[in-house]
């Protein structure tokens, strides 16, 4: 099967700033209850996903273009660039921001860590 990505604009995601483009590669239904997102995400300059916690799920994402600032579970902030992989384990919180002048692009996947469906909780918005 070949299918085109489904683009969704998310305004102030997880209490963040601006409008982010999420290009869904696999739909939640295609995860068959095992996850909810596999996407190419584009954060234009001055946009962000706010600080949020993953419950019953994990999220690795891989930076493919641009630069950003990753806020880890402990509140530390690290500059990320292409080739960096951010791994958010079950129960951990994080945020990602693009304070720079070029788009930040990443590939992200959110999948369940157990038998139950996971979710995220916004912590700053």
PyMOL commands that place a pseudoatom at each C-alpha (Angstrom):
pseudoatom trace, name=CA, resn=UNK, resi=1, chain=A, elem=C, hetatm=0, pos=[0.000, 0.000, 0.000]
pseudoatom trace, name=CA, resn=UNK, resi=2, chain=A, elem=C, hetatm=0, pos=[1.173, 3.498, -0.805]
pseudoatom trace, name=CA, resn=UNK, resi=3, chain=A, elem=C, hetatm=0, pos=[-0.422, 6.438, 0.956]
pseudoatom trace, name=CA, resn=UNK, resi=4, chain=A, elem=C, hetatm=0, pos=[0.414, 10.136, 1.147]
pseudoatom trace, name=CA, resn=UNK, resi=5, chain=A, elem=C, hetatm=0, pos=[1.210, 11.768, 4.463]
pseudoatom trace, name=CA, resn=UNK, resi=6, chain=A, elem=C, hetatm=0, pos=[-1.587, 13.656, 6.191]
pseudoatom trace, name=CA, resn=UNK, resi=7, chain=A, elem=C, hetatm=0, pos=[-0.557, 17.197, 7.141]
pseudoatom trace, name=CA, resn=UNK, resi=8, chain=A, elem=C, hetatm=0, pos=[-1.971, 18.765, 10.288]
pseudoatom trace, name=CA, resn=UNK, resi=9, chain=A, elem=C, hetatm=0, pos=[-1.187, 22.237, 11.602]
pseudoatom trace, name=CA, resn=UNK, resi=10, chain=A, elem=C, hetatm=0, pos=[-1.080, 22.323, 15.390]
pseudoatom trace, name=CA, resn=UNK, resi=11, chain=A, elem=C, hetatm=0, pos=[-1.426, 25.676, 17.079]
pseudoatom trace, name=CA, resn=UNK, resi=12, chain=A, elem=C, hetatm=0, pos=[0.455, 26.133, 20.381]
pseudoatom trace, name=CA, resn=UNK, resi=13, chain=A, elem=C, hetatm=0, pos=[1.106, 22.363, 20.736]
pseudoatom trace, name=CA, resn=UNK, resi=14, chain=A, elem=C, hetatm=0, pos=[1.291, 21.171, 24.346]
pseudoatom trace, name=CA, resn=UNK, resi=15, chain=A, elem=C, hetatm=0, pos=[1.105, 24.835, 25.445]
pseudoatom trace, name=CA, resn=UNK, resi=16, chain=A, elem=C, hetatm=0, pos=[4.015, 25.833, 23.209]
pseudoatom trace, name=CA, resn=UNK, resi=17, chain=A, elem=C, hetatm=0, pos=[4.367, 28.771, 20.834]
pseudoatom trace, name=CA, resn=UNK, resi=18, chain=A, elem=C, hetatm=0, pos=[3.207, 29.322, 17.265]
pseudoatom trace, name=CA, resn=UNK, resi=19, chain=A, elem=C, hetatm=0, pos=[1.932, 26.853, 14.688]
pseudoatom trace, name=CA, resn=UNK, resi=20, chain=A, elem=C, hetatm=0, pos=[3.790, 23.595, 13.998]
pseudoatom trace, name=CA, resn=UNK, resi=21, chain=A, elem=C, hetatm=0, pos=[3.293, 21.340, 10.964]
pseudoatom trace, name=CA, resn=UNK, resi=22, chain=A, elem=C, hetatm=0, pos=[2.886, 17.607, 11.691]
pseudoatom trace, name=CA, resn=UNK, resi=23, chain=A, elem=C, hetatm=0, pos=[3.146, 15.417, 8.586]
pseudoatom trace, name=CA, resn=UNK, resi=24, chain=A, elem=C, hetatm=0, pos=[1.633, 12.130, 9.778]
pseudoatom trace, name=CA, resn=UNK, resi=25, chain=A, elem=C, hetatm=0, pos=[3.363, 9.188, 8.100]
pseudoatom trace, name=CA, resn=UNK, resi=26, chain=A, elem=C, hetatm=0, pos=[1.397, 6.451, 9.893]
pseudoatom trace, name=CA, resn=UNK, resi=27, chain=A, elem=C, hetatm=0, pos=[-2.056, 7.068, 11.370]
pseudoatom trace, name=CA, resn=UNK, resi=28, chain=A, elem=C, hetatm=0, pos=[-2.976, 6.198, 14.930]
pseudoatom trace, name=CA, resn=UNK, resi=29, chain=A, elem=C, hetatm=0, pos=[-5.274, 3.473, 13.566]
pseudoatom trace, name=CA, resn=UNK, resi=30, chain=A, elem=C, hetatm=0, pos=[-2.376, 1.855, 11.692]
pseudoatom trace, name=CA, resn=UNK, resi=31, chain=A, elem=C, hetatm=0, pos=[-0.553, 1.372, 15.009]
pseudoatom trace, name=CA, resn=UNK, resi=32, chain=A, elem=C, hetatm=0, pos=[-3.297, -1.131, 15.952]
pseudoatom trace, name=CA, resn=UNK, resi=33, chain=A, elem=C, hetatm=0, pos=[-3.444, 0.123, 19.536]
pseudoatom trace, name=CA, resn=UNK, resi=34, chain=A, elem=C, hetatm=0, pos=[0.348, 0.047, 19.997]
pseudoatom trace, name=CA, resn=UNK, resi=35, chain=A, elem=C, hetatm=0, pos=[1.061, 3.749, 19.469]
pseudoatom trace, name=CA, resn=UNK, resi=36, chain=A, elem=C, hetatm=0, pos=[-0.286, 6.998, 18.129]
pseudoatom trace, name=CA, resn=UNK, resi=37, chain=A, elem=C, hetatm=0, pos=[2.240, 8.877, 16.028]
pseudoatom trace, name=CA, resn=UNK, resi=38, chain=A, elem=C, hetatm=0, pos=[4.964, 8.454, 13.427]
pseudoatom trace, name=CA, resn=UNK, resi=39, chain=A, elem=C, hetatm=0, pos=[5.502, 11.826, 11.768]
pseudoatom trace, name=CA, resn=UNK, resi=40, chain=A, elem=C, hetatm=0, pos=[7.788, 14.322, 10.077]
pseudoatom trace, name=CA, resn=UNK, resi=41, chain=A, elem=C, hetatm=0, pos=[7.465, 17.440, 12.228]
pseudoatom trace, name=CA, resn=UNK, resi=42, chain=A, elem=C, hetatm=0, pos=[8.391, 20.959, 11.086]
pseudoatom trace, name=CA, resn=UNK, resi=43, chain=A, elem=C, hetatm=0, pos=[8.873, 23.711, 13.665]
pseudoatom trace, name=CA, resn=UNK, resi=44, chain=A, elem=C, hetatm=0, pos=[9.213, 27.087, 11.905]
pseudoatom trace, name=CA, resn=UNK, resi=45, chain=A, elem=C, hetatm=0, pos=[11.373, 29.748, 13.571]
pseudoatom trace, name=CA, resn=UNK, resi=46, chain=A, elem=C, hetatm=0, pos=[10.151, 30.881, 17.009]
pseudoatom trace, name=CA, resn=UNK, resi=47, chain=A, elem=C, hetatm=0, pos=[7.783, 27.911, 17.540]
pseudoatom trace, name=CA, resn=UNK, resi=48, chain=A, elem=C, hetatm=0, pos=[7.789, 25.147, 20.151]
pseudoatom trace, name=CA, resn=UNK, resi=49, chain=A, elem=C, hetatm=0, pos=[6.116, 22.152, 21.732]
pseudoatom trace, name=CA, resn=UNK, resi=50, chain=A, elem=C, hetatm=0, pos=[5.534, 23.020, 25.393]
pseudoatom trace, name=CA, resn=UNK, resi=51, chain=A, elem=C, hetatm=0, pos=[6.795, 20.972, 28.337]
pseudoatom trace, name=CA, resn=UNK, resi=52, chain=A, elem=C, hetatm=0, pos=[4.716, 17.781, 28.609]
pseudoatom trace, name=CA, resn=UNK, resi=53, chain=A, elem=C, hetatm=0, pos=[4.926, 14.298, 30.152]
pseudoatom trace, name=CA, resn=UNK, resi=54, chain=A, elem=C, hetatm=0, pos=[4.402, 10.952, 28.423]
pseudoatom trace, name=CA, resn=UNK, resi=55, chain=A, elem=C, hetatm=0, pos=[2.334, 8.450, 30.406]
pseudoatom trace, name=CA, resn=UNK, resi=56, chain=A, elem=C, hetatm=0, pos=[2.317, 4.811, 29.262]
pseudoatom trace, name=CA, resn=UNK, resi=57, chain=A, elem=C, hetatm=0, pos=[4.287, 5.674, 26.140]
pseudoatom trace, name=CA, resn=UNK, resi=58, chain=A, elem=C, hetatm=0, pos=[7.733, 6.681, 24.918]
pseudoatom trace, name=CA, resn=UNK, resi=59, chain=A, elem=C, hetatm=0, pos=[8.853, 9.079, 22.191]
pseudoatom trace, name=CA, resn=UNK, resi=60, chain=A, elem=C, hetatm=0, pos=[12.139, 8.992, 20.353]
pseudoatom trace, name=CA, resn=UNK, resi=61, chain=A, elem=C, hetatm=0, pos=[12.713, 11.690, 17.753]
pseudoatom trace, name=CA, resn=UNK, resi=62, chain=A, elem=C, hetatm=0, pos=[15.522, 12.267, 15.292]
pseudoatom trace, name=CA, resn=UNK, resi=63, chain=A, elem=C, hetatm=0, pos=[16.643, 15.707, 14.136]
pseudoatom trace, name=CA, resn=UNK, resi=64, chain=A, elem=C, hetatm=0, pos=[16.952, 15.848, 10.328]
pseudoatom trace, name=CA, resn=UNK, resi=65, chain=A, elem=C, hetatm=0, pos=[17.299, 19.581, 9.592]
pseudoatom trace, name=CA, resn=UNK, resi=66, chain=A, elem=C, hetatm=0, pos=[17.972, 22.843, 11.410]
pseudoatom trace, name=CA, resn=UNK, resi=67, chain=A, elem=C, hetatm=0, pos=[18.687, 23.324, 15.090]
pseudoatom trace, name=CA, resn=UNK, resi=68, chain=A, elem=C, hetatm=0, pos=[16.595, 23.494, 18.226]
pseudoatom trace, name=CA, resn=UNK, resi=69, chain=A, elem=C, hetatm=0, pos=[16.647, 23.539, 22.009]
pseudoatom trace, name=CA, resn=UNK, resi=70, chain=A, elem=C, hetatm=0, pos=[15.572, 20.334, 23.752]
pseudoatom trace, name=CA, resn=UNK, resi=71, chain=A, elem=C, hetatm=0, pos=[14.364, 20.613, 27.358]
pseudoatom trace, name=CA, resn=UNK, resi=72, chain=A, elem=C, hetatm=0, pos=[14.909, 17.285, 29.131]
pseudoatom trace, name=CA, resn=UNK, resi=73, chain=A, elem=C, hetatm=0, pos=[12.968, 15.748, 32.010]
pseudoatom trace, name=CA, resn=UNK, resi=74, chain=A, elem=C, hetatm=0, pos=[15.290, 17.412, 34.572]
pseudoatom trace, name=CA, resn=UNK, resi=75, chain=A, elem=C, hetatm=0, pos=[14.780, 20.872, 33.032]
pseudoatom trace, name=CA, resn=UNK, resi=76, chain=A, elem=C, hetatm=0, pos=[18.208, 21.021, 31.390]
pseudoatom trace, name=CA, resn=UNK, resi=77, chain=A, elem=C, hetatm=0, pos=[18.293, 22.592, 27.922]
pseudoatom trace, name=CA, resn=UNK, resi=78, chain=A, elem=C, hetatm=0, pos=[20.561, 21.252, 25.161]
pseudoatom trace, name=CA, resn=UNK, resi=79, chain=A, elem=C, hetatm=0, pos=[21.041, 22.489, 21.601]
pseudoatom trace, name=CA, resn=UNK, resi=80, chain=A, elem=C, hetatm=0, pos=[20.142, 19.728, 19.111]
pseudoatom trace, name=CA, resn=UNK, resi=81, chain=A, elem=C, hetatm=0, pos=[21.267, 19.458, 15.476]
pseudoatom trace, name=CA, resn=UNK, resi=82, chain=A, elem=C, hetatm=0, pos=[20.867, 16.984, 12.595]
pseudoatom trace, name=CA, resn=UNK, resi=83, chain=A, elem=C, hetatm=0, pos=[21.875, 13.465, 13.639]
pseudoatom trace, name=CA, resn=UNK, resi=84, chain=A, elem=C, hetatm=0, pos=[20.835, 13.917, 17.285]
pseudoatom trace, name=CA, resn=UNK, resi=85, chain=A, elem=C, hetatm=0, pos=[18.240, 11.521, 18.681]
pseudoatom trace, name=CA, resn=UNK, resi=86, chain=A, elem=C, hetatm=0, pos=[16.175, 12.632, 21.686]
pseudoatom trace, name=CA, resn=UNK, resi=87, chain=A, elem=C, hetatm=0, pos=[14.710, 9.750, 23.674]
pseudoatom trace, name=CA, resn=UNK, resi=88, chain=A, elem=C, hetatm=0, pos=[11.843, 10.410, 26.060]
pseudoatom trace, name=CA, resn=UNK, resi=89, chain=A, elem=C, hetatm=0, pos=[11.128, 7.379, 28.237]
pseudoatom trace, name=CA, resn=UNK, resi=90, chain=A, elem=C, hetatm=0, pos=[7.761, 6.496, 29.771]
pseudoatom trace, name=CA, resn=UNK, resi=91, chain=A, elem=C, hetatm=0, pos=[6.879, 8.910, 32.563]
pseudoatom trace, name=CA, resn=UNK, resi=92, chain=A, elem=C, hetatm=0, pos=[9.392, 11.552, 31.477]
pseudoatom trace, name=CA, resn=UNK, resi=93, chain=A, elem=C, hetatm=0, pos=[8.662, 15.092, 30.353]
pseudoatom trace, name=CA, resn=UNK, resi=94, chain=A, elem=C, hetatm=0, pos=[10.258, 17.216, 27.651]
pseudoatom trace, name=CA, resn=UNK, resi=95, chain=A, elem=C, hetatm=0, pos=[9.862, 20.182, 25.311]
pseudoatom trace, name=CA, resn=UNK, resi=96, chain=A, elem=C, hetatm=0, pos=[11.409, 21.199, 21.996]
pseudoatom trace, name=CA, resn=UNK, resi=97, chain=A, elem=C, hetatm=0, pos=[11.785, 24.768, 20.730]
pseudoatom trace, name=CA, resn=UNK, resi=98, chain=A, elem=C, hetatm=0, pos=[13.120, 26.461, 17.635]
pseudoatom trace, name=CA, resn=UNK, resi=99, chain=A, elem=C, hetatm=0, pos=[14.475, 29.876, 18.669]
pseudoatom trace, name=CA, resn=UNK, resi=100, chain=A, elem=C, hetatm=0, pos=[16.532, 30.075, 15.464]
pseudoatom trace, name=CA, resn=UNK, resi=101, chain=A, elem=C, hetatm=0, pos=[15.900, 31.588, 11.996]
pseudoatom trace, name=CA, resn=UNK, resi=102, chain=A, elem=C, hetatm=0, pos=[15.537, 28.347, 9.970]
pseudoatom trace, name=CA, resn=UNK, resi=103, chain=A, elem=C, hetatm=0, pos=[12.983, 25.526, 10.181]
pseudoatom trace, name=CA, resn=UNK, resi=104, chain=A, elem=C, hetatm=0, pos=[13.708, 22.685, 12.613]
pseudoatom trace, name=CA, resn=UNK, resi=105, chain=A, elem=C, hetatm=0, pos=[12.646, 19.308, 11.195]
pseudoatom trace, name=CA, resn=UNK, resi=106, chain=A, elem=C, hetatm=0, pos=[12.476, 15.970, 12.982]
pseudoatom trace, name=CA, resn=UNK, resi=107, chain=A, elem=C, hetatm=0, pos=[11.037, 12.494, 12.656]
pseudoatom trace, name=CA, resn=UNK, resi=108, chain=A, elem=C, hetatm=0, pos=[9.056, 11.488, 15.762]
pseudoatom trace, name=CA, resn=UNK, resi=109, chain=A, elem=C, hetatm=0, pos=[7.346, 8.307, 16.892]
pseudoatom trace, name=CA, resn=UNK, resi=110, chain=A, elem=C, hetatm=0, pos=[5.140, 7.824, 19.943]
pseudoatom trace, name=CA, resn=UNK, resi=111, chain=A, elem=C, hetatm=0, pos=[4.403, 4.235, 20.928]
pseudoatom trace, name=CA, resn=UNK, resi=112, chain=A, elem=C, hetatm=0, pos=[2.916, 2.503, 23.967]
pseudoatom trace, name=CA, resn=UNK, resi=113, chain=A, elem=C, hetatm=0, pos=[5.162, 0.944, 26.597]
pseudoatom trace, name=CA, resn=UNK, resi=114, chain=A, elem=C, hetatm=0, pos=[2.520, -1.476, 27.887]
pseudoatom trace, name=CA, resn=UNK, resi=115, chain=A, elem=C, hetatm=0, pos=[-0.808, -2.996, 26.999]
pseudoatom trace, name=CA, resn=UNK, resi=116, chain=A, elem=C, hetatm=0, pos=[-2.800, 0.175, 27.674]
pseudoatom trace, name=CA, resn=UNK, resi=117, chain=A, elem=C, hetatm=0, pos=[-2.991, 3.178, 25.369]
pseudoatom trace, name=CA, resn=UNK, resi=118, chain=A, elem=C, hetatm=0, pos=[-0.629, 5.967, 26.428]
pseudoatom trace, name=CA, resn=UNK, resi=119, chain=A, elem=C, hetatm=0, pos=[-1.177, 9.716, 26.477]
pseudoatom trace, name=CA, resn=UNK, resi=120, chain=A, elem=C, hetatm=0, pos=[0.639, 12.958, 27.184]
pseudoatom trace, name=CA, resn=UNK, resi=121, chain=A, elem=C, hetatm=0, pos=[-0.055, 15.597, 29.829]
pseudoatom trace, name=CA, resn=UNK, resi=122, chain=A, elem=C, hetatm=0, pos=[0.712, 19.294, 29.259]
pseudoatom trace, name=CA, resn=UNK, resi=123, chain=A, elem=C, hetatm=0, pos=[2.662, 20.639, 32.221]
pseudoatom trace, name=CA, resn=UNK, resi=124, chain=A, elem=C, hetatm=0, pos=[3.075, 24.331, 31.376]
pseudoatom trace, name=CA, resn=UNK, resi=125, chain=A, elem=C, hetatm=0, pos=[-0.014, 25.436, 29.551]
for i in range(1, 125): cmd.bond("trace and resi %d" % i, "trace and resi %d" % (i + 1))
show_as sticks, trace
zoom trace
